[in-house]
Amino acid sequence: MSTIRWLPDTLDECMDFWRLHLWVRQHPGLWTLDQVYARMLEINDGPPTDADLAVSTRLSDPWMDGIGFLRLAELKGDLALEHDERFLTALIGLEPGLQLPLMRADRELREELVWGMLRQEGNRGVSLSASDRSASMGSRRAPGWSRTLAACADEGLIDRDRLIDALLAMLAADLPSARAGWHSRTLRLLAMTLDEAEARQGALCALMSSPVGPTVTLAVGQLTALSKAGRLDLELFARSCEGALMGSKANALRVLGVLRDGLGAVEGTDLEPLLGVALSFPDAQVQRAALGLARDNVTASLLTRESVAGIVRLADLDPLVVPEAREFVSVGAAGDRPGPGLVSETRDEPGSFLPPPREAGDLVPMSAEDVSGRVGVLAEKAQMGLEYEALLAFLASPEFTPDALESLRPLVRRLTTRRFGYERMLGSLLQIALDGGGEGAESPLAAGTAWLESENMPTLLRERIIEVAGLLARGQRYRLLATPTDDRGAVNPLTLVRRALDNGDAAPLPADLTQALLRVDTEHPDCAAALALVEEREAELPAAARIRLALTGAVRRRAEGYLSSLAVAWEGHPAYESRSGKPKVARDGSPVYAFFTPRVVGADTGATGPELGALADIASASGDFTAHRYLYPASVRHFAVCLLASQWYVLDSTQLTIDCYRALSEHGGRWDSLSAQLLGQAMGEREVESRALGVETLASLVARGDLSFDQAVAGFEAVAHTVKLNRWAQALQDLGNVDPRLALDLALALLPGLERGRTGIGQLLGVVTAQYARAQAEGWAPPLGEDLVGWLGLFRGSSQAAKYARTLKEMSQ
């Protein structure tokens, strides 16, 4: 046995299939298939069975006996299997060490079975793309089907032409990108000759229309090689290359190079639409190459200058290409309309973005007639939102009787026995409402306490649920004061006072009263009538003093004062070198951060009293953020810090989930610069949906006046160092389609505060320069500030970022 105890030195020392497969792969040529099969029989205590195929069809793992054992058993006559789709899929997972020996020894495998295997897309557990990376790695490090098939073709075991055609056919079969990658990698490994590529020009040209990027790159590479050798059918290429022009930058440049080298071989009518596509490519280098192709064709009299000038005028040109395009257009005849950044004599202000007004809707109370249906929907997610509030109010109200929930007994049983978390908590609450609690029980939760023990939720909400459960357990009825009256989560002030009067001499529930005072809408027109009613019937209100303070705005002023003292600090986590393990540093010696996490500062300071204590509980809702959303509906700031404290990177793939951003965008409270930081983060997310939501929310808030421009700038400046600038570039480009003036003003305000050497600064400058050129052409471009002009002047060299910076600076002069 080797010094590494688990690594065997001989075949006989392999005590399981994992060690056997490892040893076979590491010792090629030191064993025969008969020896390996004999050892497999000893490990397995006999030959495999038909049932083993079902496992090999779904899983490919070195710990398993595997399809190799089954195929060897077939060859020895110990097993007979039908070679159907299941068998061919399982063959994908054939152990790498057995592949080439079996191909040499098994005629049926190399002449029939392997070709059926190549036609299989595979599944989640077994696929060529997931199990074989040998084409992109050294043969010793990772043997697999790609190198096995290449070796078989070299040895003459299989026909090379048939293999190439089979791989091309699968690439043309519209496979998902995750599956198609293996076939393109294997074709690259085979390295088609010019003769082989020339014979397959039709198939390769068709692949340029594939939606899979690597497939297009493979086809363009082969066709480019044919073009350089003078063996390409340029007319066929021109008819097929439009898809490649809309793909990656590298492919677009290579296609334009082929068309330029083949000057005269393509009719002008075929070339014009390709020029239109290339000139609309979002990259200056591609657009410049397209202009060069157009100029060459005009010089050769293959295209008229007027027709090309018309295409150029209609294109959305990059600012770096505009001077060259202007020169080209000025020679030709006038077109239909100028393209962005070219010539304009009129002033065309961008239209104002007018989102629909935001209006609060009334919350519909729950009743005996609709409780079954609404609870059924609530049970699907059991979120602590408005429907949960309506349910609590109904269960505690005088109108409630246990008979209203009788039809829900099966659901309650399912929630309390088969569910966990908030769903079990909901089921236990309904169980108490159905059956009540023990007579004279001191604890209101004597009938069900386990459902609150493990759940992470705001303390105020936990106490409110305990209060409602206590009422149900004791058979008491009460008008909850804190139940929202509109979909913002606010409570109408007059309704609050009337609820308190309906409860008579009953002492207010402490948590319910605290939540009600945080939710009361002091800006509602009914506030004056509510105060008058308090003064008139003060003797009948047990909590008249606290209610009066809330209605006069005292509670809100204290809450706003506390929230204004909160701040967010973004703490960077160092990135490390993969080999040395040392922290990465930039050229100027500053640390490089892999990611940032927010830290809310000041939450534990000055939170005195029940209301402020509830606001300070910001990090206790990891399971359901809706519990925080309606705690203080007057301000978005509180909900924003709760999201940062409790929901940041709950999922590894995103900082905040799309549901968090959607809830934030729908919040009906007041916005400020701190809450605007989350819009900056949304526009920097990887998911397109999150970026789009951030763009739409920002545009709507600024247009309605709910968020000032200065607040938006301050919020974005605070998070600028934490986001990827290329994502901001994409988001600002989308914002320009919604509100061009806001997009340009925001970008111009943010640029001077950004580090010039950051990744993505070139793309961001490109977007801003294009937007400024469009604004200048339409006659509403704002002047650049001195700080921005100075910042742009610091760019040196020939980088793309420096070119955009110089272009933007020159346009403002």
N, C-alpha and C positions, 0 to 999 in steps of 0.2 A: 504493500500500500504506500502511496505517495506520502511525503512529509505533510502535505495538506490532507488531513484524515479522510475527508469526504471525496477526494479525487482518486479513482482507481488507477492502478498501473496496467492491469490486464483485463481482458474481457470477462474472465471468470470472477473477478472481484466486483463486477457491477451488480449491485444488490437490488436495483430498481430500474425502471425505464428511464428516469431522468439521468442517472449516471451512465446507463448504457448509451443513450443518444449522445451524451457529451463525449464519451470515450470514442465512439464511432466517428464523430465529427473531427476529433483532434488526432486520430490515428489512421488516416486514409492509407489504404494499401496493406494494412497489417491484419486484415480479417477478410473472411469470405461471407457471402450472404447465408450460406448454410450454417456457419458458426454463429452468426448473429441470431438467426432464427432459432437455433437450438437453445441459446441463452435466453431468448425471449420466452420460449416454452417453459423453461425452468422458473423464471421470475413470475410468470403468470399461472403456474401450475396447470398448464395445458394450453391448447389452442384457443384463439378468440372465438366469439360467437357473433351471430347476426346483430344482436343488440348493441355491440360495440360500435357499429357503424353510425347509429343515431347520435352518439356522443361526438364522434369525429366529424360529423357534419356541422355541428354547432360550435365546437371548441377545438382549438389547436394549442396544445401545451406540452412541453417536454416531459412533464410528469406522467402523461397518459401513455397507454400502449401505442395508440396512434394508428393511422391508416397504413403505415409501412408494415406493421405486424399483420394487419388484415390481408394486404396484398401478398406478402410472403406466404401466409397460410393458404391463399388461393393457389399460388404457384406449386405448393407442396401437396395439394389435394385435400387439405384439412378443412377447407371452407369454400362455399360457393355463394357468391353475391351477385345480385343484379346490378349491372353497370348503368344505373340510371342517373338522374340529375343529382341525387343525394351522394352517390358514390363519387361522381366527378367533382362535386364541391369539396368533399372530404379529401380528395387527392391533392387539393391545393396545399393542405397542411402536411404533406409528406415530409418526414424528417430530412433536413438538408443533407446530412451525412449519407443517407441512403439513396438520394435522388439519382446521382450519376451512375452508381453501380447498378441500380435497378433499370435505368434506361439502357444500359449496355446489355443486361441479361434478359430483359423482358421485352420481347418483340411486340406483343399486344399493347404494352404501355406506350412505346415510342411511335407505333404506327397508327394507333387509334385513340387510346384513352387520353393521352396528353393533349391532343387536339380538341377533344371534348372539354377538357379542363380549362383550356384557354378561352373557351366561349362562356364560362361561368362568371357571373358578376360577383358571386360570393355573398356573404352576409356579415352581420355585425361581428361575429366571432371568428369567421374563417373567410379571408379574402387575400388575393395576391398582394394588394397594396399594403395590407397591414402586416403580413407575415414575411415579406421578402424585401429587403433593402440591399441585396447583394449587388445590384447594378451600380449603386452609388458608393459602395465601400469596397475595400480590398477583398479578394477572394478568400484569403485565409481567415479574415476576421468575420466574414458573413457569407458563407455559401448559401445559395438559394436558387430558386427556379430560373431567375434571369441568367445567372452564370452557368447553370446546368444546361439550359437550352442552347446558350452560345457555344458551350463546349461540345455538345452533341452535334451542332451544325458544323463545327470545325472538324470533328471526327468523322463526319459523313453518316452519322446515325439517323439524322433527320434531314429533310430537304430545307436548305436555307431560304429559298424563295418562298416555299410554303409557310415557313415561320414568319417571314416579313409580311406576307399578305395577311396572315391570320391576325397579327398584331395591328396592322393598319385597319383591318375590318372591325376590330373591337374599338379602336379609337373613333371610327366613324359611326359607332352604334349609340352615340349620345349617352355614354356612361357618366355617372357623377364624377366630379373632379377628383374626389378621394379615391375612386376606383381606377380612373384613366391614367393616373400618374405612373403606375407600374408598367403599363404598356409602352408609354413614351420613354421611360427610363431604359427599358429593355431594348427598344429600337436604337437609342443612342449607343448602348453598349455594343450592339451589332455593327454599328458604323457602316451604313449603306454606302456602297460605291456609287460613282457617278452613273454607271450603266444601270444599276438597280434603281436609283432614283429617277433616271430618265424614263425607264419603262413604267414608272408608277406616278407620272406627273399628274394625271387626272385625280388619283386618290389623294395626293399631297395637296393639290389645289383645293379640293373639297374640304380638307381639314382646316383650311384657313378660316372657315366659317364656324368652327367649333366654339362653343361658349367656354371651353376649358383652356386657360392660358397656356399651360405647358404643351398642350397638343398643338396650338397655333405656333408656338415658338419652334417646336420640332419641325413642322411643315415649312415655315419660313426659312429656317436654317438650311434645310435640304434644297429648297428651290433657289435660295441665294447662291449656293455652291454651283448649281446647274447654270445659273445666269453668268457667273464668272467664267465658267467653262464654255459659254456660248451654246449651250444645249437646251435652253429653256424655251418653251412655247409661250412667248410673251402675251399673245392675244388671250390664251386660256388663263394665264396668270392675272391679267388685268381684269378679266371678267369675274375673278374669284377672290381678289385681295381686299375687298372693302371691309370685311370683318376684321382682318389683321390691322387695318388702318385705325380701327376704333378700339384696339386693345392696348397693349403696353407700348411705351415710348420706343423701346428698342426695336420691337417688331415694326412699328410704323416707320421708323427711320430706314430700316433695311428694305421695306417694301418700296419706299420712295427712291432709295438708291437703285433698286432693280429697274424701276420704271425710267429713271434718269439714264441708266446705262443702256437701256434698250430704246433710246430715242429714235422715233420714226417707225417703230414696229407696232404701235398702238394707235388706232384711229382717234382723232380729236374728240368725237362724240362719246367715245368710251372713257376718255381721260378726264373730261370736265367734271362728272360727278365725283370722281376720286379726288380731284383737287378741292372740291367743296368740302368733302369729309376731312381731308388732311388739314385744310386751313382752319377748321373748327376744332382741331385737336388742342386740348388745354396745355400746350407746352410750346415755348418760343422756338426751341430748336426744330421741332417737327414742322411748325408753321413756316420757318425760314427755309427748310428743305423743300417744302411744297412750293414756295414762291420761286425757288431756284428751278424746280421742274417746270413751273409755268413759264418762266422767262426763257428757258431753253426751247420750249415748244413754240413760243411766239417767234423767237429768233429764227427757228427752222421753218417758219410759216406753216406749222402743223395746227396751230391755234391762232385765232385772231386776238389782237390786243384788247379789243372791245369786250369780247366774251369773257376773257380772263379777268379784266377789270371789273366786270359785273359780279363775278364770283368773289373777288377780293372784297368788294364793297359790302357784300352781304355777310361776310365772315365775321365772327367774334374774335378779333385779333388780340394777341398779347401786346402789351404796351411796348415791349422791346422790338417788336416786328413792325409797329405802326409807321415809323419813319421810312423804312424800306418799302412798305406797302403804299404809303402816300406818294412816294416818288414814282412807283409803278403806275398808280392810278392817274397821276397828273398828266402822264403822257397819253393815256387812252381817252376814249370818250367818256362822258358822264354816265353813271349808272342810275339805277332806280332810286337808291337811297344810300347815304353814307353809312359805313360800318362804324362801330364804336371806336372813338379815338382818331377818326380821319377828319373830314372837313364838315363843318356845320356853321350855318349862318344864323340859325334861330336859337332862341333861348327856350328850353323846354323843361320847366321845373318838374321834379317827380311828384306824382300824385300823393296826397296824404293817405297814410294807412289808417283806416277806420275800422277797428274791430267792433263786434257787437257789444252793446253795453252789458255790464255785469249786474245781474239782478238776483236777489235772494228769493228762494222759493220756500213756501210754507212746508213744514214737516207734518205729514199726515199721521195722526195718532193711531196706535194699534188698538184693535177692538176684537170682541169675541167672534165677529163675522170673518175677519181676515187673519186671525192669529195663526191658524194652522198653515196657511200658505206662506206667510211671511217668515215664520219660524223655520219652515222647511228650507227656504232659500238661505236664511241666516246660518243654518247648520252646515251648509256646504263649506263655508270658510270660518264662521264664528269670529268675525272681526269685531273689535270693540268700537264700532262706529255708530252711526245714527240709528240704524235698525236695532242694535243692542240697547241703545238708550230708550227707544220706543217700547221695547219688550220689558225693560225694568219698570218703566212707568206704568204699563198696563198691569203687570203682576202685582204691583203695590197698590193699585187704584181701588176705590170702592166698587167699581164695575166688574172687577175680576171675580170669577168663581172657578173652582177646579174643573168643573164640567167642560169649560171651554178648551181644555187641553187633553181631554180623554182620547181624542182621535190621534194624538201624538205619542201615545204610550209605546208603540213599537219603535218610533224614532228615539224616544228617550232611552229605551232599553239598549238600543244600538249605540247611542252616544256614550252611555255610562259603562258599557262592557267592552266595546270594541274600538273605542277612540281614545285619544290622549290629548293633553294640552287644553286649549281653549274649547275644543269641541266637547271633551268630557266635562269641563267646567259648566258649559251651557246645559248639558244633559243633567248634571247634578242639581243645578238651579231649578230646572223644570221638574225634576223629581220631587224636590221640596215643595214646589208649588202644587203638585198633584196630591201628595200624601201628607204634607205638613210635617211638623216636628213633634217631639215629646212634650207633654203637658208640663208647664213650669220649668222647662229646660233653661238653665242659666246661659248656656251658649246658644246663640241663634243658629249655629251651624252644627248642632248635635246630630242632625240627620245626615250630614255630608260634609266632612272637613277635608278629606284627602285631595279634593280637586283644586284647592288653592295653594297647596304646600310647595309644589315645584314650579309654579308659573311665575314668570318674570313680567311684572306689569307695574305701572305707576301706583304708588301707595294709596293715593286718593281714590283711584278707581277700585282697588282691592277693598278699601274700607266701605265704599258705596255699595259694592256687591254684597258684602257681609251685612250691611244694614238692611238691604232688601231681603236677603235670605232670612234674616232675623224676623222681619215683619211677617213673611210667609210662614215661618215655623211657628210663630205665636198666633197666627190667624188674624193679625191686625191689618188695617187698611190706612193708606196715607198718600197724599198728593206729593209726589216727588217735585222738589223745587227746581232741580237742575236740568230737567228734561228740555232739550233744545226745542225752539219753536220754528226755526228755519234751517235750511240746509247748510248754512255756514257754521252751525253749532251754537248760535247765540240764543239767549232767552229774552223774550219780550218783557220789558220792565213791568207793565201793567199785569201781564199774565203771572209773573212771579209773585206779585203782591196778592193777587186773587187766590193763587194756590196756597199761600201761607195762611190766608184767612179761612179757606175751606178746611184746613187742618185743625181749626179751633184751638183748644188749649193744649194740644199735643206738642211736646217739646220737639223742636226741629232736630232732624238727624244731622249730626255735626259735619260729616263728610259731604252729605247732600247739600247742606247750606253753603259750605265753603265753595263747592263747585258751582253752585248757582250764582254766587257773588262774582266769581271769575268770568262767568258767561253772560251776565246781564248786559244788554246793549244800552249804554248810557247815551248814545247818540240817536236813539229811536225817538220819533215824535211823541210816543206815549209816555215818555219819561216824566214829563211834568204832571200828567194825570196820575201816574203811579205815586209820585211824591205826595201829591195832594191826598190820595187815598190813605197813605201811611199816616199823615198828620191827622186825618179824620178818625181813623180807627186804630190809633197807636196802642190803645189799651188791650186790643184783641190780638196783637201781634207779639208773640213771645220774643222774637228776634228783631224787633223794630229798629233798634239802634244800628245793628250791623247792616240791615237792609237799607236804611237811610244813607249810611256811609257809601254803600255801593251805588245807589241811585244818584247821589251828588257827585260821583266821580272820584271819591277819595281812594277807594280800593284800586281803581284803574290807574290813578296817578302813582300810587305806591308800586304797583306791578310794572308800569312803564319805567319808573325810576330804577327798579331792580334790573329789568331786562336791558336797559341802556348801559348798565355797568358790565354786562357780559361782553367778552371778546373771544375771538378764535385765533389761536396760534397754530400755524402749519409747520409741523416738525418733519424734517427730512430723514430718511433712513438710507445710510450709505450703500452705494453699489460696490461690489467687490470683484477683483480680478479673478477669473475662473481658475487660473493656474496657481498663482502665488497666494491667493486668499487675502491680499492686501486691499484696503479701501482704494477705490479709483479716485484720481484727482484730475482736474482739467489742466490745460496748458499753463494757466496762470496760478496753479497751485490750489485753487478752491476745490472743495469736495464735490464729488458727483453723487447725486442721490438717485436711488432706484425708484422710490415712491415717497409720498407724503401722507401723513395722517393728521387729522385735526385734533386740537386739544382746546376744550372750552375753558376759558379763564374766568374766574369770579363767580362760579355757580354756587359755591359754598359760603360766600361772603355776604353778610347782611340779609340772609333769608330768614327773617323773624316773622312769627305769626303764621296761622294756618294757610293763608293764601300764598304768601311768598314761599313757604315751605313746600307747597305743592308745585309751584313753578320751578323750584330748585331740583326737583326729582326728574332729571332729564335723561338718565341713562338706564332706565329700568323697563324697557319695552322691546327687548330684542326679538320677541316673537311677533309683535303686531304694532306697527307704528301709528295706526289709527287711534290708539288709546291716547297718544299725545296730541294728535291733530286737533281735537275738539276740547282740549283742556282750557285753552285760553284763545278763543277764536278771534279776538280783536287784533292780534298781531301775528304776522308771519315769522317774526324774529324768534319767538319761543319755539315754534314748530321746527324752524331751521336748526337751532342748536340741539334740539332733541334728536333730529335725524343725524346730525354729525356725531353726537355722543353715543347713539345706540344702533345706528344702521350702517355705518361706514364699513365697507368691505364685508358685509354679511355674506355676500357671494364673492368668491375670489376673482370672478371675471369682470366685475364692475364696482365702482366706488359706491354708488347708490343705485338701487334697482330702478327700473323704469316706473314701477308702481310708486316709489318714493317721489320721483320727479313729477309724476302725474298728480299725486296728492298735493304737492307743493304748488303746482301751477293752478290748481283748482281752489286753493285756499282763499277765503274771502276777507282776510285781514289786511292790515297796513304793511307795506313793504318798506325796507330800508336797505342800506348798503351791505349790512351783514347778510341778510337773506338773499341779496343779489349775488353773493359769492357762490351760492348753489346753482344759479343760472350759468355762471361762468364754468362751473364744474360740469354741468349738464352739456354745455356746448363743447367740452373737451373730452367727452366720453367716447369710447370706441363704438358703441352701438349707434347706428344711424337714427333709430327712433328716439333715443335720449337727446341727441343733438338737435333733431328737428323740434322736439318738445321745448327745449331751451330757447331755440330761435323764436318760435311762435309765442311763447310766454313773454319773452323780453320785448318783442315788438308790440304785443298787446298792452302790456303794463305801461310802457313809455307813451304809447299813443293815447291811452286813457288818462294819463296823469297819475296813475297809481304808484309809479316809480319815476323819480326825476332822472334826467340824464346824468347829472353829477353823481347821484347815488349809484347808478349803474356802473359808471366809470370807476368809482371807488371800490365797488365790489369786485369788479374784474381785475383791477390792479392788485388787490389783495391775494388773488389766487393765480396770477399770471405765471409765477415761477413754478407752479405745481402741475400745470397742464402741458400737453403736447401741442406745440404750435401748429403742426400740420392739421390737427383736428380743428383748432380754432380757425384756421384758414378755410377749411371746408364749411364750417358753420357760418362764418362771416360772408362767404360767398352765397350761402342760402339766405342769410338775412338780407343781403342786397337785393334778392328777388322779391322779398316781402316789403322791406322799407329801405330803399337805397340810401337815403340821407342818414338815417340812424346807423346803418352799417358802416358808412364811410366816416362819419363823425366819431363813432366809437373806436374804429381802428386807428384813426389819426391820433386820438387821445391816448391810446395804449402804447403805440410804437416807441415813444422816447423812453419808456420805463423798461423795455425788454433788453436782455443781453444780446449783443450783436452776433455772438458766436454760437447761439443755441441752435440745436437741430430743428429744422422746420421754419427758420426765419426767412429763408429764401422763398418758400411757398407762400408764407403769409404776406411778404412784401409784393409778391406777384399778384395776389388777389387785390391788395390795396391799390397797387398801381393801376390795375385794370379798372377798378371801380372809380378811381380818380380820373382816369382818361375818359371814361363814359360820362362822368359828371361834367368834365371840362367841355366835352363835345356838346352836351346838352345845355351848357351855359350856367350851371349852378355850383361849380366846384368851389369849395371854401378855400381861403388862403391858408398856407401852411404856417404854423407857429414857429417862432425862432428856435425853440427847444427842439422841435422836430427837424427843422432844416439843419441845425447843428449836429443832431444825431445821424441824419442821413449822410452828412459830410464825412463822418468817421469811417465809412466803408471804403476799403481799398481793394485793389486787385481786380481779377477777371471772373470772380465767382458769379453765379447767377444772382445771389443776394446783392452783391455790389452793383451789378448792372441794373437791377430794379431800383436800388436806392438812388443811383445817379439819374435814372430816367424820371423818377418821381420828383426829385429835386429840380431837375431842369424844367419839368412841366409847370412848376409853380412860379417860375421866374418870368 
